[in-house]
Amino acid sequence: MVSLWEWLSGPPGSTIFILGLSVFLAFLTTFIRNLLTNKEEQNAWKREIATWKASFDEARRTNNKKLLKKAESQQKQIMKLQSKMSWQSMKTSLLFLGPFLLIWLGITGRILGWQLFTTPFSTEGVTAYLPWFGENPLALNLVWWYIICSIAAGNLFTRIFGLGMEVTE
């Protein structure tokens, strides 16, 4: 019988554990971001940005100088709206920075390069394999596997909760 410690020391245990952890953290951050976001305001900003983009594209496509000048004059305001939307998203990320560092310490046993204790993820071994890259599977360490899983899960939950930059009705 394999102990949990041994199972987590390499694939498939480490692969599944980090995938589950990254999905959980992505869900949690997106859920809290959803609670802290004023959806009506965000959707109004998204619509304004989409309307401006459509008129700007139309002006460029038709080479309408008057419409292009109008769109260019509104560009600074649109950039401010996009900046506000990005800042709203970043606030939640900053809120989770401390807890994330504590979770990372618990997983790796390291903080700021110092090894404080040993875990199955303390070594720089292989955490996951991606079999789709030629004859030999691509071996990924903990950091790369977490980044891939986190980005994928974050994008998924952002779309599910309607927090992306695209216009939602």
SERO-677374 format. One record per atom (N, C-alpha, C, O, CB): residue in one letter; x, y, z. Coordinates in steps of 0.001 Angstrom, whole numbers, padded with zeros to 6 digits, always signed. Glycine has a CB too. Layout:
REM SERO-677374
AXYZ...
***
This chain:
REM SERO-677374
M+000848-001184+000000M+000000+000000+000000M+000890+001242+000000M+001819+001356+000799M-000963+000001+001228V+000591+002163-000904V+001358+003387-001045V+000800+004440-000093V-000412+004640-000015V+001330+003892-002510S+001698+005111+000632S+001247+006167+001545S+000872+007409+000744S+001288+007562-000404S+002347+006505+002594L+000092+008289+001349L-000308+009532+000711L+000925+010363+000366L+000977+010979-000699L-001262+010327+001623W+001906+010387+001247W+003147+011134+001032W+003842+010655-000244W+004283+011464-001061W+004091+010981+002249E+003935+009342-000404E+004578+008776-001602E+003747+009058-002856E+004295+009374-003912E+004782+007251-001435W+002435+008943-002734W+001555+009177-003874W+001679+010615-004372W+001645+010847-005580W+000100+008870-003496L+001821+011584-003467L+001955+012987-003836L+003346+013342-004355L+003539+014419-004918L+001628+013852-002655S+004315+012449-004173S+005699+012732-004558S+005925+012767-006062S+006952+013280-006507S+006603+011712-003955G+005023+012252-006841G+005183+012265-008294G+003871+011977-008988G+002861+011697-008342G+006233+011253-008727P+003894+012047-010329P+002665+011771-011080P+002175+010354-010820P+003005+009470-010608P+002894+011980-012584P+000893+010094-010824P-000229+010984-011092P-000728+011741-009858P-001547+012650-009986P-001354+010195-011675G-000243+011377-008667G-000730+012024-007451G-000467+013517-007428G-001361+014307-007125G-000100+011392-006251S+000765+013904-007749S+001104+015329-007740S+000333+016079-008815S-000076+017221-008605S+002609+015525-007942T+000134+015448-009959T-000602+016064-011062T-002039+016367-010644T-002533+017476-010847T-000589+015147-012300I-002694+015387-010067I-004096+015527-009659I-004232+016523-008511I-005146+017348-008507I-004676+014163-009247F-003330+016446-007542F-003401+017340-006383F-003245+018798-006803F-004048+019638-006397F-002323+016971-005355I-002242+019116-007597I-002013+020498-008017I-003138+020976-008938I-003541+022136-008860I-000650+020626-008729L-003646+020110-009799L-004790+020469-010637L-005989+020835-009756L-006628+021865-009971L-005154+019303-011597G-006288+020002-008781G-007412+020260-007880G-007211+021536-007074G-008145+022321-006910G-007609+019083-006938L-006006+021746-006574L-005716+022940-005799L-005857+024201-006650L-006436+025190-006200L-004315+022857-005211S-005338+024173-007859S-005415+025362-008718S-006860+025649-009129S-007258+026811-009210S-004537+025178-009971V-007641+024610-009386V-009060+024800-009722V-009805+025390-008515V-010617+026302-008670V-009713+023445-010160F-009529+024875-007336F-010178+025389-006127F-009826+026857-005895F-010712+027669-005626F-009773+024552-004905L-008540+027206-005998L-008117+028587-005770L-008670+029525-006844L-009065+030651-006541L-006590+028674-005737A-008700+029069-008084A-009255+029896-009167A-010747+030122-008935A-011245+031232-009125A-009018+029227-010553F-011456+029079-008527F-012885+029223-008234F-013102+030204-007086F-013951+031091-007170F-013509+027856-007889L-012331+030039-006017L-012490+030883-004842L-012220+032351-005170L-013002+033220-004783L-011560+030414-003730T-011139+032637-005867T-010826+034028-006197T-011868+034622-007147T-012258+035780-006999T-009428+034123-006824T-012315+033831-008116T-013319+034336-009058T-014666+034534-008369T-015375+035501-008650T-013472+033372-010246F-015015+033629-007476F-016272+033750-006739F-016271+035017-005882F-017251+035761-005873F-016504+032506-005855I-015189+035259-005174I-015106+036459-004332I-015053+037714-005201I-015655+038733-004861I-013862+036394-003408R-014341+037641-006314R-014317+038775-007249R-015732+039070-007759R-016113+040230-007922R-013362+038481-008444N-016498+038014-008006N-017883+038168-008450N-018723+038867-007381N-019556+039715-007702N-018492+036797-008792L-018506+038513-006108L-019248+039137-005018L-018878+040616-004843L-019722+041433-004477L-018993+038381-003718L-017624+040947-005106L-017141+042313-004888L-017335+043224-006099L-017083+044426-006016L-015682+042280-004521T-017778+042667-007211T-017905+043439-008444T-019329+043942-008623T-020291+043199-008428T-017487+042596-009652N-019452+045196-008993N-020741+045769-009335N-021005+045418-010805N-020473+046058-011712N-020770+047337-009088K-021826+044399-011021K-022038+043881-012382K-022707+044889-013306K-022362+044970-014485K-022875+042625-012329E-023660+045658-012785E-024338+046640-013635E-023339+047670-014157E-023341+048012-015340E-025475+047341-012857E-022496+048153-013266E-021483+049132-013652E-020496+048529-014650E-020155+049156-015653E-020735+049648-012412Q-020044+047312-014368Q-019113+046631-015271Q-019736+046437-016653Q-019087+046687-017668Q-018693+045271-014685N-020983+045996-016691N-021647+045775-017983N-021847+047087-018741N-021735+047120-019967N-023002+045084-017772A-022142+048168-018014A-022272+049475-018673A-020937+049893-019280A-020889+050399-020401A-022766+050552-017670W-019855+049678-018537W-018523+050000-019060W-018193+049145-020278W-017659+049643-021269W-017455+049800-017973K-018516+047850-020197K-018241+046946-021321K-019004+047382-022573K-018460+047378-023677K-018617+045496-020950R-020282+047762-022381R-021078+048217-023525R-020501+049493-024125R-020429+049634-025346R-022535+048448-023107E-020091+050419-023265E-019503+051671-023756E-018219+051406-024540E-017985+052012-025586E-019215+052624-022584I-017406+050511-024033I-016158+050161-024725I-016460+049485-026055I-015832+049795-027068I-015285+049237-023846A-017422+048561-026057A-017783+047853-027293A-018356+048812-028334A-018046+048699-029519A-018797+046739-026995T-019192+049755-027896T-019766+050743-028812T-018667+051609-029414T-018648+051864-030618T-020801+051624-028085W-017755+052054-028559W-016641+052871-029056W-015791+052081-030049W-015421+052593-031106W-015767+053365-027884K-015484+050835-029704K-014649+050006-030586K-015327+049815-031944K-014673+049891-032984K-014366+048629-029933A-016632+049569-031930A-017363+049390-033187A-017322+050661-034032A-017116+050599-035244A-018820+048991-032906S-017519+051815-033389S-017487+053065-034162S-016073+053381-034645S-015898+053898-035749S-018023+054231-033316F-015084+053081-033841F-013689+053298-034252F-013333+052403-035429F-012715+052856-036393F-012726+053033-033077D-013724+051126-035353D-013453+050198-036454D-014191+050623-037724D-013642+050553-038823D-013860+048766-036062E-015432+051063-037564E-016218+051531-038709E-015562+052754-039347E-015477+052851-040571E-017662+051865-038274A-015099+053686-038515A-014447+054899-039035A-013170+054547-039791A-012893+055121-040844A-014126+055878-037886R-012400+053614-039265R-011169+053201-039950R-011468+052456-041238R-010804+052654-042256R-010321+052324-039036R-012480+051595-041180R-012826+050787-042358R-013332+051673-043504R-012973+051459-044662R-013896+049732-041990T-014164+052664-043176T-014751+053528-044213T-013892+054762-044477T-014181+055538-045388T-016160+053961-043804N-012838+054943-043682N-011952+056099-043809N-012718+057409-043628N-012437+058404-044297N-011254+056084-045172N-013688+057393-042715N-014509+058556-042396N-013727+059430-041403N-013636+059102-040220N-015909+058124-041803K-013176+060522-041884K-012302+061387-041080K-013038+061984-039880K-012486+062043-038781K-011734+062512-041947K-014273+062423-040085K-015044+063048-039009K-015322+062040-037883K-015124+062339-036706K-016375+063618-039560L-015779+060855-038263L-016063+059812-037285L-014782+059333-036599L-014786+059047-035402L-016772+058634-037959L-013691+059248-037356L-012405+058830-036803L-011908+059849-035772L-011409+059469-034713L-011365+058653-037930K-012044+061119-036078K-011626+062178-035150K-012444+062106-033855K-011901+062264-032761K-011785+063575-035810K-013755+061865-033988K-014625+061740-032814K-014205+060535-031961K-014113+060632-030738K-016108+061600-033251A-013954+059404-032622A-013552+058193-031906A-012204+058392-031221A-012011+057947-030090A-013487+056996-032868E-011287+059044-031888E-009973+059288-031294E-010070+060214-030094E-009306+060065-029140E-009025+059879-032329S-010990+061163-030122S-011164+062074-028984S-011726+061342-027766S-011504+061775-026635S-012090+063236-029369Q-012449+060241-027977Q-013017+059455-026879Q-012067+058373-026379Q-012340+057725-025369Q-014316+058819-027320Q-010970+058180-027070Q-010054+057080-026756Q-009498+057175-025337Q-009383+056151-024664Q-008907+057060-027752K-009154+058357-024868K-008602+058527-023522K-009612+058074-022467K-009246+057407-021499K-008202+060000-023282Q-010882+058438-022655Q-011935+058039-021722Q-012111+056518-021718Q-012291+055913-020662Q-013265+058729-022086I-012058+055910-022891I-012197+054456-023002I-011033+053757-022309I-011224+052743-021638I-012273+054026-024483M-009848+054290-022468M-008680+053699-021809M-008816+053793-020289M-008387+052886-019575M-007384+054399-022274K-009409+054881-019786K-009650+055012-018352K-010639+053951-017873K-010458+053367-016805K-010174+056419-018021L-011688+053704-018667L-012658+052665-018301L-011996+051293-018254L-012227+050516-017328L-013832+052649-019296Q-011180+051000-019247Q-010478+049714-019270Q-009546+049592-018068Q-009417+048518-017481Q-009680+049553-020582S-008910+050680-017711S-008030+050695-016548S-008819+050450-015264S-008365+049707-014395S-007281+052029-016463K-009990+051063-015136K-010847+050840-013964K-011248+049373-013858K-011231+048790-012774K-012105+051727-014037M-011611+048781-015003M-012013+047370-015004M-010849+046480-014585M-011036+045532-013821M-012526+046952-016398S-009663+046776-015073S-008480+045992-014703S-008176+046140-013219S-007837+045161-012555S-007262+046426-015537W-008295+047357-012692W-008014+047588-011277W-009005+046828-010410W-008617+046269-009383W-008063+049090-010950Q-010277+046793-010799Q-011275+046049-010035Q-010879+044574-009956Q-011023+043939-008912Q-012678+046201-010672S-010391+044052-011046S-009952+042655-011086S-008703+042452-010225S-008579+041439-009535S-009672+042222-012538M-007798+043397-010265M-006550+043282-009513M-006766+043359-008006M-006006+042759-007246M-005590+044367-009942K-007791+044089-007558K-008040+044219-006125K-008229+042850-005482K-007689+042588-004408K-009269+045097-005871T-008986+041986-006127T-009210+040653-005587T-007919+039854-005586T-007634+039122-004638T-010286+039921-006390S-007143+039995-006645S-005870+039275-006712S-004945+039702-005575S-004284+038860-004968S-005187+039516-008069L-004893+040989-005284L-004059+041478-004188L-004572+040981-002838L-003790+040718-001925L-004009+043008-004201L-005894+040858-002721L-006493+040347-001498L-006033+038912-001212L-005876+038523-000055L-008021+040405-001595F-005821+038140-002267F-005447+036736-002123F-003946+036502-002110F-003516+035357-001963F-006055+035942-003227L-003133+037537-002258L-001688+037346-002329L-001127+036736-001045L-000362+035773-001102L-001003+038672-002612G-001496+037281+000097G-001003+036741+001374G-001406+035293+001601G-000548+034447+001853G-001512+037583+002519P-002710+034991+001514P-003111+033585+001676P-002464+032649+000646P-002142+031504+000964P-004620+033472+001577F-002275+033139-000593F-001628+032313-001600F-000194+031982-001193F+000250+030844-001349F-001645+033017-002958L+000525+032966-000675L+001904+032713-000237L+001943+031701+000901L+002855+030876+000960L+002574+034021+000204L+000966+031751+001807L+000898+030764+002891L+000598+029365+002353L+001164+028379+002825L-000172+031171+003915I-000291+029286+001367I-000596+027983+000751I+000648+027457+000050I+000971+026274+000155I-001785+028098-000259W+001354+028343-000673W+002578+027932-001375W+003620+027435-000375W+004309+026449-000638W+003153+029106-002209L+003740+028113+000775L+004648+027668+001831L+004244+026280+002307L+005102+025418+002499L+004650+028667+003012G+002941+026053+002501G+002474+024745+002949G+002729+023640+001939G+002964+022494+002321G+001012+024808+003254I+002686+023969+000660I+002903+022957-000379I+004381+022653-000562I+004778+021488-000619I+002303+023420-001704T+005195+023694-000653T+006615+023495-000979T+007516+023459+000245T+008625+022929+000175T+007084+024585-001901G+007064+024010+001363G+007910+024084+002549G+008935+025203+002445G+009818+025322+003295G+008614+022761+002770R+008821+026022+001409R+009789+027105+001166R+009104+028459+001178R+007939+028601+000806R+010510+026897-000173I+009868+029446+001617I+009438+030831+001472I+010690+031668+001237I+011676+031562+001967I+008636+031329+002738L+010630+032504+000200L+011750+033359-000179L+013060+032584-000332L+014133+033083+000008L+011926+034454+000846G+012956+031362-000847G+014148+030555-001098G+014625+029724+000081G+015476+028853-000094G+015244+031434-001525W+014104+029965+001271W+014513+029185+002435W+013637+027967+002588W+012410+028064+002565W+014462+030031+003701Q+014272+026812+002746Q+013546+025559+002964Q+013266+025438+004456Q+014192+025233+005241Q+014358+024318+002434L+012004+025562+004859L+011636+025516+006268L+011265+024107+006727L+011535+023731+007868L+010482+026458+006528F+010650+023334+005842F+010305+021950+006143F+010164+021191+004829F+010151+021795+003756F+008992+021863+006986T+010060+019879+004914T+010021+019034+003727T+008588+018587+003435T+007834+018209+004332T+010940+017812+003906T+008245+018644+002152T+006954+018158+001674T+007213+017335+000414T+008337+017321-000087T+005953+019346+001391P+006202+016653-000103P+006399+015925-001360P+006754+016844-002527P+007267+016379-003545P+005151+015140-001700F+006489+018134-002391F+006769+019089-003462F+008024+019912-003193F+008257+020912-003872F+005585+020015-003652S+008834+019514-002218S+010045+020260-001881S+011119+020150-002955S+011914+021073-003135S+010599+019775-000563T+011148+019058-003650T+012169+018866-004678T+011707+019482-005991T+010529+019801-006155T+012484+017367-004866E+012612+019643-006897E+012293+020194-008220E+011945+019078-009201E+012248+019185-010389E+013475+021024-008759G+011317+018017-008723G+010984+016888-009573G+009819+017160-010508G+009258+018256-010540G+010676+015703-008732V+009477+016140-011256V+008377+016233-012215V+007055+016137-011464V+006855+015255-010628V+008481+015117-013299T+006159+017067-011784T+004822+017078-011185T+003797+016529-012163T+002834+015880-011755T+004431+018502-010751A+003998+016783-013451A+003032+016342-014457A+003737+016117-015787A+004817+016652-016040A+001891+017375-014618Y+003100+015315-016624Y+003570+015085-017985Y+002465+015490-018958Y+001295+015162-018756Y+003984+013593-018194L+002847+016198-020004L+001909+016500-021082L+002293+015624-022267L+003358+015815-022855L+001929+018034-021465P+001444+014668-022626P+001812+013684-023641P+001654+014145-025085P+001942+013374-025999P+001005+012473-023446W+001211+015369-025319W+000857+015796-026668W+002009+016408-027445W+001785+016950-028527W-000255+016772-026602F+003223+016344-026938F+004355+017018-027566F+005379+016004-028078F+006423+015795-027461F+005018+017986-026575G+005071+015388-029195G+006009+014450-029813G+006006+013093-029149G+005060+012716-028457G+007395+015014-029782E+007096+012362-029376E+007191+011000-028851E+007376+010970-027338E+006827+010105-026655E+008336+010270-029517N+008149+011913-026824N+008401+011949-025385N+007484+012977-024734N+007399+014112-025204N+009888+012278-025089P+006794+012597-023657P+005920+013556-022980P+006735+014714-022401P+007885+014538-021998P+005117+012858-021862L+006129+015882-022368L+006766+017065-021812L+006644+017014-020293L+005536+017010-019756L+006129+018368-022383A+007773+016975-019604A+007789+016924-018142A+007705+018345-017587A+008459+019228-017996A+009071+016203-017621L+006782+018551-016657L+006594+019868-016046L+006855+019810-014550L+006450+018863-013875L+005177+020389-016314N+007536+020834-014033N+007720+020903-012591N+006487+021549-011955N+005532+021906-012645N+009009+021698-012235L+006525+021691-010646L+005390+022210-009894L+004970+023588-010383L+003779+023822-010591L+005724+022268-008419V+005909+024501-010570V+005576+025877-010943V+004865+025916-012288V+003816+026548-012411V+006841+026743-010989W+005416+025255-013297W+004810+025295-014633W+003449+024611-014660W+002518+025104-015297W+005735+024637-015651W+003330+023490-013977W+002043+022791-013952W+000988+023649-013250W-000150+023729-013714W+002181+021419-013242Y+001354+024290-012141Y+000403+025153-011444Y-000010+026329-012331Y-001193+026659-012400Y+001010+025668-010124I+000937+026956-013001I+000618+028103-013864I-000361+027703-014961I-001342+028405-015204I+001901+028681-014490I-000100+026581-015624I-000992+026116-016696I-002399+025851-016154I-003387+026308-016728I-000424+024835-017355C-002483+025117-015054C-003792+024791-014467C-004512+026041-013976C-005722+026178-014158C-003624+023801-013308S-003775+026943-013360S-004375+028149-012813S-004929+029055-013909S-006032+029584-013774S-003357+028904-011984I-004180+029236-014983I-004660+030070-016087I-005896+029453-016730I-006875+030149-017001I-003553+030262-017140A-005849+028152-016973A-006996+027483-017597A-008240+027574-016708A-009323+027910-017186A-006661+026008-017887A-008084+027276-015424A-009225+027322-014508A-009714+028752-014315A-010921+028992-014256A-008849+026709-013153G-008797+029694-014217G-009177+031097-014057G-009981+031601-015232G-010985+032289-015047G-007950+031955-013877N-009553+031267-016448N-010314+031663-017644N-011696+031033-017658N-012681+031690-017991N-009556+031272-018915L-011767+029763-017297L-013051+029066-017263L-014018+029730-016282L-015157+030027-016642L-012845+027596-016884F-013574+029964-015050F-014464+030545-014047F-014781+032006-014340F-015872+032473-014014F-013844+030422-012670T-013853+032734-014946T-014132+034119-015331T-015265+034156-016340T-016132+035026-016265T-012873+034795-015911R-015269+033226-017282R-016355+033156-018266R-017665+032707-017621R-018728+033249-017922R-015980+032199-019405I-017585+031727-016743I-018800+031228-016082I-019468+032338-015272I-020690+032484-015307I-018467+030029-015165F-018669+033120-014544F-019217+034198-013715F-019446+035489-014495F-019950+036461-013933F-018291+034472-012553G-019087+035519-015781G-019320+036691-016615G-018473+037887-016232G-018937+039026-016299G-020753+037070-016556L-017225+037639-015826L-016349+038726-015379L-015299+039111-016403L-014406+039902-016098L-015670+038340-014102G-015383+038573-017607G-014401+038896-018634G-014627+040266-019217G-015520+040996-018788G-014433+037870-019729M-013821+040614-020189M-013911+041933-020815M-015000+041984-021880M-015356+043072-022333M-012574+042313-021428E-015534+040845-022289E-016563+040863-023333E-017897+041322-022771E-018165+041192-021577E-016711+039477-023967V-018717+041854-023640V-020015+042389-023241V-020976+041237-022954V-021125+040317-023758V-020589+043323-024340T-021628+041308-021781T-022665+040337-021433T-023952+041086-021162T-023937+042186-020611T-022252+039479-020201E-025028+040508-021537E-026342+041162-021329E-027022+040612-020112E-028128+041036-019777E-027252+040983-022549
***
